[in-house]
Amino acid sequence: MHRLARRCSVTSVLRSGGARHRNAAVPLSSSSLVSSVGERDTIGRWYSVICSENSSTIKSTNQPHLKRDMILGRRYETTAAASDASNLPPAEKYEYQAEVSRLMDLIVNSLYSNKEVFLRELISNASDALDKLRFLSVTEPELMKDAVEFDIRIQADKDNGIITITDTGIGMTRQELVDCLGTIAQSGTAKFLKALKDTKDAGGDNNLIGQFGVGFYSAFLVSDRVVVSTKSPKSDKQYVWVGEANDSSYTIREETDPEKLIPRGTRLTLYLKRDDKGFAHPERIQKLVKNYSQFVSFPIYTWQEKGYTKEVEVDEEPAEAKAEGQDEKAEKKKKTKTVVERYWDWELTNETQPIWLRNPKDVTKEEYNEFYKKTFNEYLDPLASSHFTTEGEVEFRSILYVPAFAASGKDDIINPKTKNIRLYVKRVFISDDFDGELFPRYLSFVKGVVDSNDLPLNVSREILQESRIVRIMRKRLVRKAFDMILGISMSENREDYEKFWENFGKHLKLGCIEDRENHKRIAPLLRFFSSQSEEEMIGLDEYVENMKPDQKDIYYIAADSVTSAKNTPFLERLLEKDLEVLFLVDPIDEVAIQNLKSYKEKNFVDISKEDLDIGDKNEEKEKEMKQEFGQTCDWIKKHLGDKVASVQISNRLSSSPCVLVSGKFGWSANMEKLMKAQTMGDTASLEFMRSRRVFEINPDHPIIRNLNAACKKNPDDLDALRAIDLLYDAALVSSGFTPENPAQLGGKIYEMMGMALAGKWSEPGQVQYTESQPHVAETVEAEVVEPAEAGSQK
């Protein structure tokens, strides 16, 4: 309370001070007066008058005080800040420091997840050096005075674990060695491109690959020691840069050995670590070059062992020579054998040219197919291909293929990492390990290459970062893939799409579930059997064309097979009205259709569910039927109890006496069976999702009319009640449900058979069925085989 009273008194002083205090506040905000030491003291005394109890804590106005600022308001707070800014001591500037050995360790061991990319990075650097020389030679022809071809050569010594990479590019001077190799994360290529941009040179070469300035250090992924020998056409001397892993220093010296001099360019020598000497095998070098740098614009040669066959003479055995010597007149023939002569020579490794950089009009179908087979190790031609260039906000080139057959494992539909899309940046392979960034899971069967110059990669150039550019690329690639598939479906050769659907139909159905945005593209590609086309599948467009003029919906039924679907009782009235019904016989079909919901403003309707409208409602007839059979429906419902939600008069039956339909919002009979079969199925959710069952009866069937009479005459008759139970169980089976007690159902059938057959071929007294087969008698009630009943049935 004391503190509150003190604050109130201070506030009253401020309010009662009138113009004197307001005028005193004006010079306080003036920077010229604040700079005066005497006036700062005056201001300090003025503060002490206001807050006498806190005078010991307020030494100067340039010391911030929360309580004082709250009292004096923003004007005084701003003045204090200005005073602080004008009286701060001069700041000292420091550069960030780094422990170089630790930084190198982070770059080498943290940026790259795969050691083999070191060769990709070093070849990319060599390609950039060649590109720079080619560009600069346009304006400086003297740089090309040493007529050396543009190429990259890689030599591996597997015995000593040494790899040598030589290019005939621009090379480096001594200062450039210090700037580029001695300065971490400084990209010579990026610097070169910036210089081109600053000079506004229209001839800038956008084929240059490097951008981060750390690619060279990937050599230390596999090397203990790296030696760089380089000769720039701008310098008369050749210099050698030597660096070792886990060392914070490097050395540069002039090359004096005449045997190691090069006319122009750079030679990298990698002394591999003990565990990584396997990279020095020529075969592995060749494989890495073909995988990562196959489409670099300069020729890459690798040092390979080769061989040729020749015939050499063989010394004869003494016994053979003696046998031949017996015939002196016979002409002597020299014996020879074929041997393989081994030698080493340079071999061009990147022979395949990137056809996606060519104009699609200039590429033949045979060239597309050949490229597909080589790139993806396929032996069959693809079903279709699409070569396109996208310009505008995102620029990239691509060739996509639809394979002729699905992978042998058939697991691509659940495994999005199929390595079917190869991503290149400026013709250098980056990755084929994507998890849905470029294509959704259901289109994982599409194969192809994508090449772009400006993708958002991380520093290791291994991971495609999520960005708006990637999302745009994905959208355009998916659109092109659908156009390609649509082209197959519209082909004159119907067998092509049948082959496609057989292999990849499930993928598109999965797309109905996972990709709502592309429903309009997926739906025309779907194919199903139907009640009017049991041998050949039809599309939804064909179904809509065949619809009756007054038909509003697309009807379907889900079943195990076409045979099961075409014999279901749900079809009876629709077949009479010549309404076509789609047969969904694949387990994924029903879920896919439920996700589509409609096609061309026509809703999908499951004919096995309640409230089916087939366009023939007659309200007067329905009213008459309800009056006549309403009591029977209630009687059947009372007997069946909770087994059914209700008993109704059916409008879908013509020859069957009854059917069991599913509720509108629950699982159908087919879906219920599928969910029960799931390995990880949950019993609780099964009970929750199992729909209400409605027992529909056919009022025109003789069995139902007999039960209607029994209901009115003797509703407690045991035979009538047993008939209801048997009708329910039969409806379960015919409607696709699984009986809860199959043995009990079998017993009821045997009972009815006994009643029907008793005494038909034998005399009533000779019926000994129950005595001769006691195991059947367990399921047959005693009164069924009474002579009186048998005689009456006869």
Secondary structure, DSSP 8 states (H G I E B T S, - for coil): -HHHHHHHHHHHHHHHTHHHHHHHHHHHT-HHHHT-HHHHHHHHHHHHHHTGGGTTT---TTS--HHHHHHH-HHHHHHHHHHHHHH------------HHHHHHHHHHHH-S-TTHHHHHHHHHHHHHHHHHHHHHHH-GGGG-S-----EEEEEETTTTEEEEEE-S----HHHIIIIISSTT--HHHHHHHHHHHTT-TT--TT----SS-SGGGGGGTEEEEEEEEE-TT-S-EEEEEEETT-S-EEEEE---GGG--SSEEEEEEEE-GGGGGGGSHHHHHHHHHHHSTT-SS-EEEEEEEEEEEEEE----HHHHHHHHT-TTS-----EEEEEEEEEEEEE---S--GGGS-GGG--HHHHHHHHHHHHT-SS--SEEEEEEE-SSS-EEEEEEE-SS--TT--TTT------EEEEETTEEEES--SSSSS-GGGTT-EEEEEESS--B-TTS-SB---HHHHHHHHHHHHHHHHHHHHHHTSS-HHHHHHHHHHHHHHHHHHHHH-GGGHHHHGGG-EEEETTEEEEEEEHHHHHHTS-TT--EEEEEE-SSHHHHHT-GGGHHHHHTT--EEEE-STTHHHHHHHH-EETTEEEEETTBSS---S---HHHHHHHHHHHHHHHHHHHHHHGGG-SEEEE-SS-SSSSEEEEE-SSS--HHHHHHHHT-TT--HHHHHHHS--EEEEE-TTSHHHHHHHHHHHH-TT-HHHHHHHHHHHHHHHHHTT---S-HHHHHHHHHHHHHHHHTTSSS-GGG--HHHH-HHHHTTS-GGGG-HHHHHHH-
